[in-house]
Amino acid sequence: MITLTNMCLIINDKNEILFQDRLKKDWPGLNLPGGHVEVNESITDSVIREIKEETNLTLIDLEFVNYFEWINTKTSNREIVFLFKSNNFKGEIINSLEGKLYWLKIEDLKDKTLSLDLDKILKLYGFDIKSLQN
């Protein structure tokens, strides 16, 4: 079985990135907002919906960047997350049940607890988090 998900790197006019401190036990720590692709939903529509649900932001523009995949060792499912970015949105962030939201510069991550594989995902966006932690 294949599970499709999405994440979006949202950048504000201060060059800060929106991170979510996830509360779920399956992937706790700072992460990019996003979620699952629903049945009969396009991947792009799923990103717009998830960002609205989790952050209250409405994405105006959206750019596909890459994808990240792994095998879930508990279920043996293939997991694929489609990675997007946007710096064009409207609204004010509101925390959701998924977790608290923070605008952070990339260098602010060096002392934070990151979710599993966030360093690898951010590398696909061109950010080398490992170099900050040395």
Secondary structure as UniProt FT lines:
FT   STRAND          2..11
FT   TURN            13..14
FT   STRAND          17..22
FT   TURN            25..26
FT   STRAND          29..31
FT   STRAND          34..36
FT   TURN            39..40
FT   HELIX           43..55
FT   STRAND          58..59
FT   STRAND          63..71
FT   TURN            73..75
FT   STRAND          78..86
FT   STRAND          89..90
FT   TURN            97..98
FT   STRAND          99..104
FT   HELIX           106..111
FT   TURN            116..117
FT   HELIX           118..124
FT   TURN            125..126
FT   HELIX           129..132
//
